Amino acid sequence: MKNTSEILYTTEINVFETYLGLYANKTLEKKPSLLESRKIHLEELLSKFQILPFERKAAIESAKILGFLIRKGKKIEFRDGLVAGIAISNGIKRILTKNTDHFIRIQNIEIISY
């Protein structure tokens, strides 16, 4: 990760997704020591971020986003709507993602692809 003075954020939804990937990995299931090592590395990575919670204002913003997209026939993955709602409700206007297809549909968010 490049040194930056900018504060980096992620959400509890992203934390869930990364841990889900870890615990769903069949290879790691057979290698407990490797699983433990990956968990330690994941926690080290997450410690570099300010983790935003899913609170009421984020729930309402997420519902607005997802409801609008459903009405327009541009439905996206549920968790992406939650992430965007958390970001917007916390004043964050830029999202770094590989999943540009979903996030580009959301108004008031600048997408940074990698």
Secondary structure, DSSP 4 states (H G I P E B T S, - for coil): ----SSPPEEEHHHHHHHHHHHHT-HHHHT-HHHHHHHHHHHHHHHTTSEEEP--HHHHHHHHHHHHHHHHTT----HHHHHHHHHHHHTT--EEEES-HHHHTTSTT-EEEE-
